[in-house]
Structures are given as C-alpha cells and as structure tokens.
Amino acid sequence: MKRKAPSGQRRVSVLAFEKKGFQLTRNLPTLIDAFLAAAGAACSIVFLQMLGDAMHIPVYGSFLVSSALKLFMNIKPPSMKAFYQGTVFAIFAGTTLRFYRDTMGSHSNLVILFVCMIFFKLSGGIWGGAMSLTTFYAVESGDWDSFQDLPIRYIFFPWLSGHALLYASASALSVVRLRVRHHLFARQYFLVKETLVDSLSGDLRDEKLREAFDRFDTSGDGCLDVDEFRIALRSLLGVDLSLEDSQAILDMVDIDGNGILNFEDFSASVDGLLIRS
C-alpha cells in the first residue's frame, strides 16, 4: 500500500507546477512573436525570389537574408539611416578598393572586412549587407576601369528594390505583430494567486489598492500616466511589460480616453490581469 505524500510536500509540488505554468504563460507572447518574425522573414525572402523569377527582374540577392534578420528582429523595423550610410560607403569603398584588387589578391575579403568594421564602429550603425555590396563592387562586378563605367543598375536592382520590398513587408507585419502581442498581454492572464491583491477582497482589497495607487502616483495628480502604470503592474503583479505594451493595456482600460488612469480605471485594469480558480 502506497503512503500518501505529506500535505506540505504536495503543496510544494503544486507550487512548483504553477511556477512553471506562470513562466510559460509569461513567455508565450515572446514565443509567438518570434514565430511570426521568423515566418514573416522567410516568406518575404521566398516571395522576392518568386517575384524575380516571374517578372525577370532581379529583386533578390543573397545579402537580403542578413538584412531580413535586422528588419524583422524587432517588432518595428529599425531606422534606415544605417542602410543609407552603408550603401553610400559600400559604393565608395568598393569602387576604391577595386583599383587595388591585384594588390589585395586572395586577401580581398579580409581587407573588405577590415574596412567595413572600421566604418561600422565610427558611424555607430551596422548593416551587414553593406559588406556584400562592397565586395560586389570591389571584386565581383565584371570588367570596368573608371567611375564612368560604374555598374549603376545593380544599385537599383536588386539592392534598393529588394530592400524596399523587404522593408515594406516588415512594416506591414509589424502591425499584425503589435496587435497579436497586445492581445496576448491583455487576454493572457498571469497565474498570480499568491500575490497580496489576489488574496484580499471587499473593503480591505480596495484599501490596499488605493494605498498602492497613491504610492505609484509619484506626480500626486490623482492619476497614473503610462510610466507610473507600468511600475504599478510590475510591483503588484510581477508582470514586467514594455512601455509600449503598458500603453496598449492603458488605452484599453482608459474609459475617458485621456491617456491616464484614475483610481477606478486602475482597479479595473488590475482585475483584468488577475486569474482566479
């Protein structure tokens, strides 16, 4: 006959299981966003390849794979400043190094890497594809011996056209990714049954919430802005949301739409993030 585990041991097991579920729930938005980003980047690259084959226009180059990683990594595509700087530098550096290709010999890739690394460090922006453009003009662009013979077409097709289409794809997907992420944070409730607020009810609960509200209202204006609201959620529920996600949830519970929360809105938002069983 099996002996039953002591109640204390059973409680420890239950808490351990709940902790794992809590961590999984917290990571779910990140996991789903990672899948959307990877799928979006891969599908965009395939689309560019198919578009180029169908229209017989070179809009795809292998350098777009590294560019896709940069464009799809964050929910919103980064500023294209590094791209523009990298493009101008790559054309200048590539055409200059071309006249020394015989001197560089088999070490041309090392020289290009060295020059690009110095530029990236000095400019403060990194665009990996710029190294491919530099390599193209330095050693892969055929026979030409003067700047008048510079192969301009490659800059437009596939360099600029491919990046333009890829950026448009990343921008369009960012709208979907933001909506999905905000929906998950607003609807995916966190297992926080051990928190103070969850264990209280009635007047005592309102009193504790009011006390917390006043503590987080650092400006003393009787309302919480997005920065104060984010800190409040982190302290009360252990939910570390980004400023953007906090703003999205704030907008959902902000009844009068003035961009800040009064106490009634704040209490309702906490209720929305709690799960009870």
C-alpha positions in Angstrom: 0.0 0.0 0.0 1.4 3.4 -1.1 1.9 6.0 1.5 0.5 9.4 0.8 2.9 12.3 0.5 2.7 14.8 3.3 0.4 17.7 2.6 3.4 20.1 2.8 5.2 18.1 0.1 2.1 18.0 -2.1 1.8 21.8 -1.7 5.4 22.3 -2.8 4.8 20.2 -5.9 1.7 22.1 -6.8 3.5 25.4 -6.3 6.4 24.2 -8.5 4.0 23.2 -11.2 2.2 26.5 -11.0 5.5 28.4 -11.2 6.4 26.5 -14.5 2.9 27.4 -15.8 3.4 31.0 -14.9 6.8 31.2 -16.7 5.3 29.5 -19.8 2.5 32.0 -19.8 4.8 35.0 -19.4 7.0 33.7 -22.3 4.1 32.9 -24.6 3.9 36.4 -26.2 7.6 36.3 -26.9 7.4 32.8 -28.4 4.5 33.7 -30.7 6.2 36.9 -31.8 9.4 35.0 -32.5 7.5 32.6 -34.7 5.7 35.4 -36.6 9.0 37.2 -37.1 10.8 34.1 -38.4 7.9 33.1 -40.7 7.5 36.6 -42.0 11.2 36.9 -42.8 11.3 33.5 -44.5 8.1 34.1 -46.5 9.3 37.5 -47.6 12.6 36.1 -48.9 10.8 33.4 -50.8 8.3 35.9 -52.2 11.2 38.1 -53.5 12.8 35.0 -55.2 9.5 34.1 -56.9 8.8 37.7 -57.9 12.2 38.0 -59.5 11.7 34.7 -61.4 8.2 35.6 -62.6 9.0 39.2 -63.7 12.5 38.5 -64.8 13.7 41.4 -62.7 16.5 40.9 -60.2 14.9 41.9 -56.9 16.6 39.3 -54.8 20.2 38.9 -53.7 21.8 36.7 -51.0 22.6 39.8 -49.0 18.8 40.2 -48.3 19.0 37.3 -45.9 21.1 39.2 -43.4 19.0 42.3 -44.0 15.9 40.4 -43.2 17.4 39.4 -39.9 17.8 43.1 -39.0 14.5 44.2 -40.3 12.4 41.5 -38.7 14.3 41.1 -35.4 12.3 43.8 -33.5 8.5 44.3 -33.8 9.0 47.5 -35.7 11.7 47.8 -38.4 14.7 49.9 -37.4 15.6 53.3 -38.8 17.0 53.0 -42.3 19.8 55.5 -41.5 22.4 52.7 -41.2 21.2 51.3 -44.6 21.6 54.6 -46.4 25.0 55.3 -44.8 26.1 51.7 -45.5 25.0 52.0 -49.2 27.0 55.2 -49.8 30.0 53.8 -48.0 29.9 50.5 -49.8 29.8 52.1 -53.3 32.7 54.4 -52.4 34.8 51.8 -50.7 34.1 49.1 -53.2 35.0 51.2 -56.2 38.1 52.5 -54.5 39.3 49.0 -53.4 38.6 47.7 -56.9 41.6 49.6 -58.2 43.8 47.7 -55.7 42.3 44.3 -56.3 45.5 42.9 -57.8 47.4 44.1 -54.7 44.9 42.5 -52.4 44.8 39.3 -54.2 43.3 36.4 -52.2 43.1 38.6 -49.1 40.4 40.9 -50.6 37.7 39.6 -48.3 39.9 40.3 -45.2 40.6 43.8 -46.4 36.9 44.5 -47.1 36.0 43.1 -43.6 38.7 45.3 -42.0 37.5 48.5 -43.8 33.8 47.8 -43.1 34.4 47.1 -39.4 36.1 50.4 -39.0 33.3 52.2 -40.8 30.6 50.5 -38.7 32.4 51.4 -35.5 32.9 55.0 -36.5 29.3 55.5 -37.8 27.6 53.7 -35.0 25.3 51.8 -37.3 25.7 48.3 -38.7 24.2 47.0 -41.9 25.7 43.6 -42.7 24.5 43.7 -46.3 26.7 46.7 -47.0 29.7 44.4 -46.9 28.2 42.3 -49.7 27.7 45.5 -51.8 31.3 46.5 -51.1 32.5 43.0 -52.2 30.4 43.2 -55.3 32.0 46.5 -56.5 35.5 45.5 -55.4 35.8 42.1 -56.9 32.6 40.8 -58.5 31.2 43.5 -60.8 32.9 42.5 -64.0 35.3 44.5 -66.2 35.3 48.2 -65.8 38.2 50.6 -65.2 36.8 54.0 -64.4 34.0 55.6 -62.4 32.2 56.4 -65.6 31.7 52.7 -66.2 30.4 52.1 -62.7 27.6 49.4 -62.9 24.7 51.6 -61.6 22.0 49.1 -62.4 23.0 46.8 -59.6 22.3 49.6 -57.1 18.7 49.7 -58.2 18.2 46.0 -59.0 18.4 44.2 -56.7 20.0 46.4 -53.9 17.4 49.2 -53.5 14.4 47.4 -54.9 15.0 44.3 -52.8 15.4 46.3 -49.6 12.4 48.5 -50.3 10.1 45.4 -50.7 11.6 43.7 -47.7 11.1 46.9 -45.6 7.5 47.2 -46.7 6.9 43.6 -45.8 8.5 44.0 -42.3 6.4 47.2 -41.8 3.2 45.5 -42.7 3.9 42.5 -40.5 4.8 44.8 -37.6 1.1 46.0 -37.4 0.0 42.3 -37.1 2.7 41.5 -34.5 1.8 44.5 -32.4 -1.9 43.6 -32.4 -1.2 40.0 -31.5 1.3 41.0 -28.7 -1.1 43.4 -27.2 -4.0 41.0 -27.4 -1.9 38.3 -25.6 -0.9 40.7 -22.9 -4.4 41.9 -22.4 -6.1 38.5 -22.6 -3.4 36.1 -21.5 -3.8 36.2 -17.7 -1.0 35.5 -15.4 -1.0 32.9 -12.6 -0.5 35.2 -9.5 -2.7 33.6 -6.9 -0.1 34.2 -4.3 0.0 38.0 -4.7 -1.4 40.2 -2.0 -4.1 41.8 -4.1 -5.4 38.4 -5.2 -5.8 37.2 -1.6 -7.9 40.2 -0.5 -11.5 41.1 -1.1 -14.0 43.8 -0.3 -13.1 47.0 1.5 -9.7 45.6 2.5 -8.8 45.0 -1.1 -9.9 48.5 -2.2 -7.9 50.0 0.7 -4.8 48.2 -0.4 -5.3 49.1 -4.0 -5.8 52.8 -3.0 -2.6 52.6 -0.9 -0.7 51.2 -3.9 -2.3 53.7 -6.3 -1.2 56.7 -4.1 2.3 55.2 -3.8 2.7 54.9 -7.6 1.2 58.3 -8.3 4.5 60.0 -7.9 3.3 63.2 -9.5 0.4 63.5 -7.0 -2.1 64.5 -9.6 -4.5 61.6 -8.7 -3.9 59.8 -12.0 -1.3 57.4 -13.4 0.5 58.0 -16.6 2.0 55.1 -18.7 5.3 55.2 -16.8 3.6 55.1 -13.4 1.2 52.4 -14.6 4.0 50.2 -15.8 5.8 50.4 -12.5 2.5 49.6 -10.7 1.9 46.5 -12.7 5.4 45.3 -12.1 5.2 45.8 -8.4 1.6 44.4 -7.8 1.6 41.5 -10.3 5.2 40.7 -11.1 4.4 41.5 -14.8 7.4 43.2 -16.5 5.7 44.8 -19.6 7.4 47.1 -22.1 6.4 50.7 -22.2 4.6 50.1 -25.5 2.6 47.1 -24.1 1.8 49.1 -21.0 0.5 51.9 -23.1 -1.7 49.4 -25.1 -3.3 48.0 -21.9 -3.7 51.5 -20.5 -5.6 52.5 -23.7 -7.9 49.5 -23.2 -9.0 50.4 -19.7 -8.8 54.2 -20.1 -12.5 55.0 -20.1 -12.4 58.7 -20.9 -9.5 58.3 -23.4 -7.3 61.0 -21.9 -4.2 58.8 -21.8 -4.1 58.5 -18.0 -5.8 56.3 -15.3 -7.8 57.4 -12.4 -8.3 55.0 -9.4 -11.4 53.3 -10.9 -9.6 52.6 -14.2 -6.6 51.4 -12.3 -8.6 48.9 -10.1 -10.3 47.6 -13.2 -7.0 47.0 -15.0 -5.6 45.0 -12.1 -8.8 42.9 -12.1 -8.3 42.2 -15.8 -4.8 40.8 -15.3 -5.7 38.5 -12.4 -6.9 34.9 -12.8 -8.8 33.1 -10.1 -9.5 29.5 -9.9 
